[in-house]
Amino acid sequence: MRKPTLRSSLLAAVVLAGASLGSAAQAQVIGNSPQALDLVDDSAFFGDSLEEGNSGATFADRFTFTVDEALGVNVDAIVGSVSRTAGVGLDITGLWIYDGNDTLVSTGTSLQSGAVDVWTVTGDALAVGDYYLRVDGNVVSSEGASFGGAIMLAPVPEPETYGMMLGGLGILGFLARRRQAKRG
């Protein structure tokens, strides 16, 4: 039996280290990102289709939009995917709103997971600037898969609007009370 030499020991260590690194490699990241949202009347649809043969891959897609309302906007978004079973297609693992500086604004909530994944996220009073939605997930089978969603931006009402609404409600209450007093 031969005694191991320093050279063979080093070679064995390099092979072992290479095998360890290969098994610890991250899954391939796929997706079409970033995508600029085409807002029409402050709303847009978004999504991505992932080709077949990507089982085990992950995706982290960004959908960019700009707020240009001086008083800011409220944002509501929903994203979902549908497949026959939970073991086919993809699994959405997160939905977020970030500002243009990659600062987290809001974290989404999972409403349903499995064969049907549904996530929602809201952002309140976003100031003027650039933002993006981020959708993360995993491809769970070798079939093609897709996800889709919608976003809605609604201007934050001006303080005068609340004042007029409260004044109108007060007048309606006064008139109803007056009408009741005449009957009684």
KESE-716983 format. One record per atom (N, C-alpha, C): chain; atom name; x, y, z. Coordinates in nm, 3 decimals. Atoms other than C-alpha are relative to their C-alpha. Example, Ala and Ser with C-alpha at 12.3 -4.5 7.8 and 13.67 -1.06 7.14 Angstrom:
BEGIN
- chain,atom,c1,c2,c3
- A,N,0.089,-0.119,0.000
- A,CA,1.230,-0.450,0.780
- A,C,0.090,0.120,0.000
- A,N,-0.082,-0.119,-0.006
- A,CA,1.367,-0.106,0.714
- A,C,-0.077,0.109,0.073
END
This chain:
BEGIN
- chain,atom,c1,c2,c3
- A,N,0.085,-0.118,0.000
- A,CA,0.000,0.000,0.000
- A,C,0.089,0.123,0.000
- A,N,-0.080,-0.122,0.010
- A,CA,0.135,0.339,-0.101
- A,C,-0.042,0.101,0.105
- A,N,0.024,-0.106,-0.097
- A,CA,0.165,0.617,0.149
- A,C,-0.042,0.125,-0.077
- A,N,0.043,-0.120,0.072
- A,CA,-0.029,0.932,0.039
- A,C,0.108,0.107,0.004
- A,N,-0.096,-0.110,0.008
- A,CA,0.197,1.212,-0.078
- A,C,-0.072,0.132,0.022
- A,N,0.057,-0.133,-0.018
- A,CA,0.144,1.581,-0.017
- A,C,-0.077,0.041,-0.124
- A,N,0.063,-0.036,0.127
- A,CA,0.060,1.625,-0.385
- A,C,-0.136,-0.069,-0.015
- A,N,0.127,0.072,0.013
- A,CA,-0.212,1.355,-0.384
- A,C,-0.100,0.048,0.104
- A,N,0.089,-0.052,-0.104
- A,CA,-0.353,1.490,-0.056
- A,C,-0.058,0.135,-0.041
- A,N,0.048,-0.130,0.046
- A,CA,-0.377,1.841,-0.203
- A,C,-0.102,-0.016,-0.113
- A,N,0.090,0.026,0.110
- A,CA,-0.540,1.708,-0.517
- A,C,-0.135,-0.051,0.051
- A,N,0.123,0.053,-0.059
- A,CA,-0.796,1.516,-0.311
- A,C,-0.078,0.112,0.069
- A,N,0.066,-0.112,-0.068
- A,CA,-0.870,1.829,-0.105
- A,C,-0.067,0.094,-0.100
- A,N,0.056,-0.087,0.103
- A,CA,-0.924,2.037,-0.420
- A,C,-0.124,-0.063,-0.062
- A,N,0.116,0.070,0.058
- A,CA,-1.158,1.775,-0.570
- A,C,-0.117,0.002,0.098
- A,N,0.105,-0.001,-0.101
- A,CA,-1.355,1.752,-0.244
- A,C,-0.061,0.139,0.015
- A,N,0.050,-0.137,-0.012
- A,CA,-1.381,2.132,-0.215
- A,C,-0.084,0.037,-0.122
- A,N,0.076,-0.029,0.121
- A,CA,-1.496,2.158,-0.577
- A,C,-0.135,-0.068,0.000
- A,N,0.127,0.072,-0.009
- A,CA,-1.764,1.894,-0.521
- A,C,-0.093,0.066,0.100
- A,N,0.081,-0.068,-0.101
- A,CA,-1.884,2.075,-0.209
- A,C,-0.058,0.130,-0.053
- A,N,0.048,-0.125,0.057
- A,CA,-1.907,2.407,-0.389
- A,C,-0.107,-0.025,-0.105
- A,N,0.099,0.031,0.104
- A,CA,-2.095,2.248,-0.678
- A,C,-0.134,-0.037,0.060
- A,N,0.126,0.041,-0.060
- A,CA,-2.357,2.095,-0.449
- A,C,-0.065,0.114,0.076
- A,N,0.056,-0.113,-0.074
- A,CA,-2.399,2.422,-0.256
- A,C,-0.040,0.114,-0.092
- A,N,0.032,-0.108,0.094
- A,CA,-2.455,2.627,-0.573
- A,C,-0.148,0.034,0.008
- A,N,0.137,-0.047,-0.002
- A,CA,-2.770,2.835,-0.579
- A,C,-0.073,-0.041,-0.126
- A,N,0.081,0.030,0.118
- A,CA,-3.057,2.757,-0.815
- A,C,0.012,0.117,-0.098
- A,N,-0.008,-0.102,0.104
- A,CA,-3.056,2.945,-1.142
- A,C,-0.112,0.102,0.020
- A,N,0.100,-0.106,-0.010
- A,CA,-3.236,3.282,-1.127
- A,C,-0.042,0.036,-0.141
- A,N,0.054,-0.030,0.132
- A,CA,-3.463,3.340,-1.427
- A,C,-0.102,0.112,0.011
- A,N,0.105,-0.103,0.001
- A,CA,-3.724,3.597,-1.527
- A,C,0.037,0.113,-0.093
- A,N,-0.016,-0.113,0.091
- A,CA,-3.768,3.907,-1.737
- A,C,-0.013,0.127,0.083
- A,N,0.006,-0.109,-0.095
- A,CA,-3.675,4.201,-1.518
- A,C,0.110,0.100,-0.028
- A,N,0.125,-0.064,-0.039
- A,CA,-3.709,4.494,-1.484
- A,C,-0.090,0.027,-0.121
- A,N,0.098,-0.033,0.102
- A,CA,-4.025,4.572,-1.677
- A,C,-0.071,0.128,0.043
- A,N,0.070,-0.125,-0.029
- A,CA,-4.173,4.923,-1.694
- A,C,-0.150,-0.021,-0.019
- A,N,0.145,0.012,0.011
- A,CA,-4.547,4.928,-1.624
- A,C,-0.055,0.114,-0.084
- A,N,0.067,-0.099,0.084
- A,CA,-4.760,5.109,-1.881
- A,C,-0.131,0.037,0.069
- A,N,0.118,-0.040,-0.076
- A,CA,-5.003,5.288,-1.648
- A,C,-0.098,0.074,-0.091
- A,N,0.109,-0.065,0.075
- A,CA,-5.331,5.376,-1.821
- A,C,-0.107,0.033,0.103
- A,N,0.095,-0.044,-0.102
- A,CA,-5.563,5.581,-1.600
- A,C,0.037,-0.055,0.138
- A,N,-0.054,0.041,-0.130
- A,CA,-5.343,5.490,-1.300
- A,C,-0.019,-0.148,0.032
- A,N,0.005,0.144,-0.023
- A,CA,-5.372,5.113,-1.348
- A,C,0.076,-0.073,-0.110
- A,N,-0.075,0.079,0.098
- A,CA,-5.179,4.839,-1.526
- A,C,-0.006,-0.148,0.036
- A,N,-0.018,0.144,-0.018
- A,CA,-5.148,4.464,-1.573
- A,C,0.149,-0.030,-0.012
- A,N,-0.140,0.040,0.010
- A,CA,-4.813,4.289,-1.526
- A,C,0.009,-0.151,0.017
- A,N,-0.021,0.143,-0.018
- A,CA,-4.669,3.938,-1.527
- A,C,0.120,-0.048,-0.078
- A,N,-0.112,0.060,0.069
- A,CA,-4.415,3.699,-1.670
- A,C,-0.033,-0.146,-0.030
- A,N,0.011,0.140,0.037
- A,CA,-4.407,3.364,-1.848
- A,C,0.140,-0.061,0.005
- A,N,-0.128,0.067,-0.019
- A,CA,-4.128,3.122,-1.759
- A,C,0.001,-0.128,-0.084
- A,N,-0.009,0.112,0.093
- A,CA,-4.013,2.865,-2.015
- A,C,0.010,-0.134,0.073
- A,N,-0.012,0.134,-0.055
- A,CA,-4.026,2.491,-1.957
- A,C,0.148,-0.037,0.017
- A,N,-0.137,0.046,-0.023
- A,CA,-3.717,2.308,-1.835
- A,C,0.074,0.076,0.108
- A,N,-0.064,-0.080,-0.104
- A,CA,-3.650,2.540,-1.539
- A,C,-0.032,-0.047,0.141
- A,N,0.033,0.051,-0.132
- A,CA,-3.747,2.314,-1.249
- A,C,0.112,0.030,0.098
- A,N,-0.097,-0.033,-0.103
- A,CA,-3.574,2.431,-0.931
- A,C,0.054,0.142,-0.010
- A,N,-0.047,-0.138,0.015
- A,CA,-3.501,2.780,-1.067
- A,C,-0.086,0.094,0.085
- A,N,0.074,-0.103,-0.071
- A,CA,-3.609,3.095,-0.884
- A,C,-0.017,0.120,-0.092
- A,N,0.015,-0.125,0.074
- A,CA,-3.735,3.428,-1.015
- A,C,-0.023,0.113,0.099
- A,N,0.017,-0.121,-0.080
- A,CA,-3.733,3.781,-0.875
- A,C,-0.021,0.114,-0.100
- A,N,0.032,-0.097,0.103
- A,CA,-3.910,4.008,-1.123
- A,C,-0.036,0.136,0.061
- A,N,0.030,-0.137,-0.042
- A,CA,-3.934,4.387,-1.090
- A,C,-0.086,0.067,-0.106
- A,N,0.091,-0.074,0.087
- A,CA,-4.214,4.598,-1.235
- A,C,-0.001,0.145,0.047
- A,N,-0.024,-0.138,-0.042
- A,CA,-4.132,4.970,-1.226
- A,C,-0.118,0.092,-0.035
- A,N,0.101,-0.103,0.025
- A,CA,-4.370,5.267,-1.203
- A,C,0.044,0.129,0.068
- A,N,-0.036,-0.132,-0.053
- A,CA,-4.351,5.638,-1.124
- A,C,-0.124,0.067,0.056
- A,N,0.105,-0.082,-0.062
- A,CA,-4.564,5.847,-0.888
- A,C,0.033,0.145,-0.030
- A,N,-0.024,-0.142,0.030
- A,CA,-4.601,6.204,-1.011
- A,C,-0.109,0.091,0.057
- A,N,0.102,-0.079,-0.067
- A,CA,-4.896,6.321,-0.799
- A,C,0.065,0.075,0.117
- A,N,-0.064,-0.081,-0.103
- A,CA,-4.787,6.608,-0.573
- A,C,-0.038,-0.044,0.141
- A,N,0.044,0.044,-0.132
- A,CA,-4.995,6.478,-0.279
- A,C,0.025,-0.148,0.024
- A,N,-0.027,0.143,-0.015
- A,CA,-4.889,6.117,-0.340
- A,C,-0.117,-0.086,-0.043
- A,N,0.106,0.095,0.038
- A,CA,-5.090,5.806,-0.416
- A,C,-0.001,-0.118,0.096
- A,N,0.013,0.130,-0.066
- A,CA,-5.218,5.494,-0.249
- A,C,0.012,-0.104,-0.109
- A,N,-0.022,0.105,0.098
- A,CA,-5.116,5.174,-0.428
- A,C,-0.057,-0.131,0.052
- A,N,0.051,0.134,-0.031
- A,CA,-5.296,4.839,-0.432
- A,C,0.039,-0.090,-0.116
- A,N,-0.040,0.094,0.105
- A,CA,-5.164,4.536,-0.622
- A,C,-0.035,-0.142,0.042
- A,N,0.028,0.141,-0.021
- A,CA,-5.251,4.169,-0.658
- A,C,0.076,-0.079,-0.105
- A,N,-0.069,0.087,0.095
- A,CA,-5.056,3.884,-0.821
- A,C,-0.043,-0.143,0.030
- A,N,0.039,0.139,-0.020
- A,CA,-5.147,3.522,-0.876
- A,C,0.052,-0.091,-0.108
- A,N,-0.033,0.104,0.097
- A,CA,-5.065,3.198,-1.052
- A,C,-0.094,-0.117,0.023
- A,N,0.092,0.113,-0.007
- A,CA,-5.280,2.896,-1.130
- A,C,0.064,-0.119,-0.069
- A,N,-0.046,0.125,0.061
- A,CA,-5.178,2.535,-1.198
- A,C,-0.092,-0.112,0.047
- A,N,0.089,0.113,-0.034
- A,CA,-5.347,2.194,-1.179
- A,C,0.022,-0.050,0.142
- A,N,-0.033,0.046,-0.136
- A,CA,-5.164,2.094,-0.859
- A,C,0.113,0.087,0.054
- A,N,-0.108,-0.077,-0.061
- A,CA,-4.917,2.246,-0.614
- A,C,0.137,-0.045,-0.050
- A,N,-0.127,0.051,0.048
- A,CA,-4.643,2.028,-0.769
- A,C,0.029,0.034,-0.145
- A,N,-0.017,-0.040,0.141
- A,CA,-4.679,2.186,-1.115
- A,C,0.006,0.152,-0.007
- A,N,-0.003,-0.145,0.021
- A,CA,-4.592,2.535,-1.237
- A,C,0.097,0.070,0.091
- A,N,-0.089,-0.079,-0.086
- A,CA,-4.458,2.783,-0.987
- A,C,-0.066,0.029,0.133
- A,N,0.043,-0.036,-0.134
- A,CA,-4.486,2.895,-0.628
- A,C,0.045,0.143,0.026
- A,N,-0.034,-0.139,-0.032
- A,CA,-4.501,3.269,-0.556
- A,C,0.035,0.005,0.148
- A,N,-0.047,-0.003,-0.139
- A,CA,-4.305,3.335,-0.237
- A,C,0.003,0.140,0.062
- A,N,0.000,-0.134,-0.058
- A,CA,-4.331,3.712,-0.197
- A,C,-0.039,0.108,-0.097
- A,N,0.039,-0.118,0.077
- A,CA,-4.464,4.047,-0.318
- A,C,0.030,0.122,0.087
- A,N,-0.040,-0.118,-0.075
- A,CA,-4.320,4.384,-0.211
- A,C,-0.010,0.124,-0.087
- A,N,-0.016,-0.130,0.066
- A,CA,-4.317,4.755,-0.298
- A,C,0.130,0.060,0.053
- A,N,-0.125,-0.067,-0.034
- A,CA,-3.974,4.925,-0.303
- A,C,0.001,0.136,-0.068
- A,N,-0.019,-0.127,0.069
- A,CA,-3.881,5.284,-0.379
- A,C,0.121,-0.010,-0.093
- A,N,-0.109,0.000,0.097
- A,CA,-3.623,5.381,-0.643
- A,C,0.138,-0.018,0.060
- A,N,-0.128,0.020,-0.069
- A,CA,-3.343,5.359,-0.382
- A,C,0.010,-0.140,0.061
- A,N,0.005,0.137,-0.051
- A,CA,-3.424,4.991,-0.311
- A,C,-0.035,-0.008,0.149
- A,N,0.047,0.001,-0.137
- A,CA,-3.580,5.080,0.025
- A,C,-0.139,-0.061,0.004
- A,N,0.129,0.066,-0.012
- A,CA,-3.868,4.854,0.130
- A,C,-0.107,0.098,0.047
- A,N,0.113,-0.085,-0.035
- A,CA,-4.199,5.043,0.138
- A,C,-0.110,-0.081,0.066
- A,N,0.110,0.081,-0.051
- A,CA,-4.449,4.763,0.198
- A,C,0.021,-0.146,-0.036
- A,N,-0.010,0.144,0.020
- A,CA,-4.459,4.384,0.233
- A,C,-0.138,-0.057,-0.027
- A,N,0.127,0.060,0.037
- A,CA,-4.732,4.178,0.069
- A,C,-0.044,-0.110,0.094
- A,N,0.061,0.104,-0.080
- A,CA,-4.960,3.918,0.221
- A,C,-0.047,-0.113,-0.090
- A,N,0.047,0.116,0.075
- A,CA,-5.025,3.565,0.095
- A,C,-0.144,-0.029,0.040
- A,N,0.140,0.032,-0.027
- A,CA,-5.399,3.502,0.064
- A,C,-0.028,-0.148,-0.025
- A,N,0.020,0.140,0.032
- A,CA,-5.368,3.152,-0.084
- A,C,0.129,-0.057,-0.057
- A,N,-0.120,0.065,0.048
- A,CA,-5.090,2.904,-0.158
- A,C,-0.032,-0.143,-0.039
- A,N,0.023,0.137,0.047
- A,CA,-5.074,2.574,-0.343
- A,C,-0.016,0.000,-0.150
- A,N,0.027,0.000,0.144
- A,CA,-5.219,2.504,-0.687
- A,C,-0.032,0.141,-0.048
- A,N,0.030,-0.140,0.029
- A,CA,-5.345,2.864,-0.677
- A,C,0.073,0.085,0.104
- A,N,-0.070,-0.094,-0.088
- A,CA,-5.116,3.133,-0.533
- A,C,-0.059,0.138,-0.022
- A,N,0.051,-0.137,0.009
- A,CA,-5.257,3.480,-0.455
- A,C,0.068,0.083,0.108
- A,N,-0.064,-0.095,-0.091
- A,CA,-5.068,3.771,-0.297
- A,C,-0.054,0.140,-0.026
- A,N,0.037,-0.141,0.014
- A,CA,-5.170,4.133,-0.231
- A,C,0.100,0.086,0.076
- A,N,-0.084,-0.096,-0.070
- A,CA,-4.976,4.442,-0.126
- A,C,-0.064,0.138,-0.015
- A,N,0.049,-0.137,0.005
- A,CA,-5.076,4.800,-0.042
- A,C,0.111,0.094,0.045
- A,N,-0.093,-0.105,-0.040
- A,CA,-4.876,5.118,-0.011
- A,C,-0.080,0.128,0.017
- A,N,0.079,-0.119,-0.030
- A,CA,-5.021,5.431,0.149
- A,C,0.082,0.126,-0.017
- A,N,-0.056,-0.135,0.015
- A,CA,-4.943,5.791,0.051
- A,C,0.144,-0.002,-0.052
- A,N,-0.133,0.000,0.061
- A,CA,-4.642,5.719,-0.173
- A,C,0.029,0.138,-0.059
- A,N,-0.040,-0.133,0.046
- A,CA,-4.457,6.044,-0.246
- A,C,0.044,-0.006,-0.147
- A,N,-0.050,-0.008,0.137
- A,CA,-4.343,6.161,-0.589
- A,C,0.133,-0.074,-0.009
- A,N,-0.125,0.073,0.018
- A,CA,-4.070,5.931,-0.720
- A,C,-0.020,-0.129,-0.076
- A,N,0.001,0.129,0.070
- A,CA,-3.982,5.597,-0.877
- A,C,-0.015,-0.113,0.101
- A,N,0.029,0.115,-0.085
- A,CA,-4.101,5.266,-0.732
- A,C,0.002,-0.127,-0.086
- A,N,0.019,0.125,0.073
- A,CA,-4.118,4.899,-0.824
- A,C,-0.067,-0.105,0.088
- A,N,0.054,0.120,-0.063
- A,CA,-4.317,4.588,-0.739
- A,C,0.102,-0.111,-0.021
- A,N,-0.089,0.115,0.015
- A,CA,-4.104,4.281,-0.675
- A,C,-0.081,-0.126,0.029
- A,N,0.068,0.129,-0.014
- A,CA,-4.248,3.932,-0.726
- A,C,0.108,-0.108,0.001
- A,N,-0.097,0.110,-0.012
- A,CA,-4.038,3.634,-0.606
- A,C,-0.073,-0.133,-0.002
- A,N,0.059,0.133,-0.004
- A,CA,-4.098,3.265,-0.649
- A,C,0.095,-0.108,-0.045
- A,N,-0.076,0.119,0.040
- A,CA,-3.977,2.916,-0.735
- A,C,-0.077,-0.073,-0.109
- A,N,0.059,0.086,0.101
- A,CA,-4.039,2.702,-1.041
- A,C,0.004,-0.141,0.057
- A,N,0.006,0.129,-0.069
- A,CA,-4.157,2.367,-0.901
- A,C,-0.006,-0.120,-0.094
- A,N,0.003,0.113,0.094
- A,CA,-4.173,2.158,-1.220
- A,C,0.067,0.042,-0.130
- A,N,-0.069,-0.031,0.126
- A,CA,-4.020,2.136,-1.564
- A,C,-0.094,0.058,-0.106
- A,N,0.093,-0.060,0.094
- A,CA,-4.337,2.261,-1.736
- A,C,0.015,0.153,0.000
- A,N,0.004,-0.145,0.003
- A,CA,-4.373,2.623,-1.846
- A,C,-0.100,0.051,0.103
- A,N,0.089,-0.057,-0.101
- A,CA,-4.545,2.852,-1.597
- A,C,-0.008,0.151,-0.019
- A,N,0.013,-0.146,0.008
- A,CA,-4.668,3.209,-1.565
- A,C,-0.074,0.052,0.122
- A,N,0.076,-0.069,-0.104
- A,CA,-4.803,3.460,-1.318
- A,C,-0.044,0.134,-0.057
- A,N,0.050,-0.129,0.046
- A,CA,-4.999,3.778,-1.361
- A,C,-0.061,0.077,0.113
- A,N,0.056,-0.083,-0.104
- A,CA,-5.127,4.069,-1.163
- A,C,-0.050,0.132,-0.053
- A,N,0.051,-0.133,0.034
- A,CA,-5.278,4.415,-1.158
- A,C,0.041,0.096,0.111
- A,N,-0.034,-0.106,-0.096
- A,CA,-5.183,4.742,-0.990
- A,C,-0.092,0.118,-0.024
- A,N,0.088,-0.117,0.008
- A,CA,-5.402,5.042,-0.914
- A,C,0.057,0.110,0.088
- A,N,-0.045,-0.116,-0.075
- A,CA,-5.283,5.387,-0.808
- A,C,-0.119,0.093,0.018
- A,N,0.111,-0.091,-0.029
- A,CA,-5.535,5.618,-0.639
- A,C,0.056,0.123,0.071
- A,N,-0.051,-0.121,-0.065
- A,CA,-5.454,5.981,-0.557
- A,C,-0.051,0.012,0.143
- A,N,0.041,-0.026,-0.138
- A,CA,-5.460,6.067,-0.188
- A,C,-0.090,0.123,-0.003
- A,N,0.090,-0.116,0.003
- A,CA,-5.761,6.297,-0.135
- A,C,0.059,0.121,0.072
- A,N,-0.045,-0.124,-0.063
- A,CA,-5.687,6.660,-0.053
- A,C,-0.079,0.022,0.128
- A,N,0.071,-0.024,-0.127
- A,CA,-5.780,6.776,0.301
- A,C,-0.134,0.070,-0.021
- A,N,0.127,-0.070,0.025
- A,CA,-6.050,7.002,0.153
- A,C,-0.111,-0.098,-0.035
- A,N,0.099,0.100,0.037
- A,CA,-6.224,6.694,0.016
- A,C,-0.064,-0.060,0.125
- A,N,0.054,0.053,-0.124
- A,CA,-6.259,6.549,0.367
- A,C,-0.088,0.104,0.070
- A,N,0.079,-0.106,-0.062
- A,CA,-6.384,6.884,0.497
- A,C,-0.136,0.015,-0.067
- A,N,0.128,-0.011,0.071
- A,CA,-6.651,6.907,0.225
- A,C,-0.088,-0.122,0.028
- A,N,0.078,0.121,-0.028
- A,CA,-6.757,6.546,0.288
- A,C,-0.061,0.007,0.140
- A,N,0.052,-0.011,-0.136
- A,CA,-6.792,6.605,0.663
- A,C,-0.107,0.108,0.010
- A,N,0.102,-0.106,0.003
- A,CA,-6.980,6.930,0.601
- A,C,-0.130,-0.050,-0.062
- A,N,0.119,0.055,0.066
- A,CA,-7.218,6.750,0.363
- A,C,-0.074,-0.098,0.089
- A,N,0.064,0.094,-0.092
- A,CA,-7.281,6.474,0.615
- A,C,-0.068,0.075,0.115
- A,N,0.061,-0.082,-0.106
- A,CA,-7.347,6.737,0.883
- A,C,-0.130,0.062,-0.046
- A,N,0.122,-0.060,0.055
- A,CA,-7.602,6.912,0.661
- A,C,-0.109,-0.107,-0.013
- A,N,0.098,0.108,0.012
- A,CA,-7.775,6.579,0.585
- A,C,-0.056,-0.039,0.137
- A,N,0.045,0.031,-0.136
- A,CA,-7.791,6.501,0.959
- A,C,-0.093,0.108,0.054
- A,N,0.083,-0.112,-0.044
- A,CA,-7.931,6.848,1.033
- A,C,-0.137,-0.007,-0.066
- A,N,0.127,0.008,0.072
- A,CA,-8.199,6.811,0.762
- A,C,-0.085,-0.118,0.047
- A,N,0.075,0.116,-0.048
- A,CA,-8.297,6.463,0.882
- A,C,-0.059,0.027,0.139
- A,N,0.048,-0.032,-0.135
- A,CA,-8.329,6.586,1.241
- A,C,-0.115,0.101,-0.008
- A,N,0.103,-0.103,0.016
- A,CA,-8.533,6.888,1.131
- A,C,-0.129,-0.063,-0.053
- A,N,0.116,0.065,0.058
- A,CA,-8.765,6.667,0.924
- A,C,-0.070,-0.084,0.109
- A,N,0.057,0.081,-0.108
- A,CA,-8.815,6.436,1.225
- A,C,-0.073,0.088,0.101
- A,N,0.062,-0.092,-0.096
- A,CA,-8.895,6.734,1.451
- A,C,-0.134,0.052,-0.053
- A,N,0.126,-0.046,0.058
- A,CA,-9.167,6.855,1.209
- A,C,-0.108,-0.106,0.009
- A,N,0.098,0.110,-0.007
- A,CA,-9.333,6.513,1.211
- A,C,-0.048,-0.021,0.142
- A,N,0.032,0.032,-0.139
- A,CA,-9.330,6.483,1.588
- A,C,-0.065,0.107,0.071
END
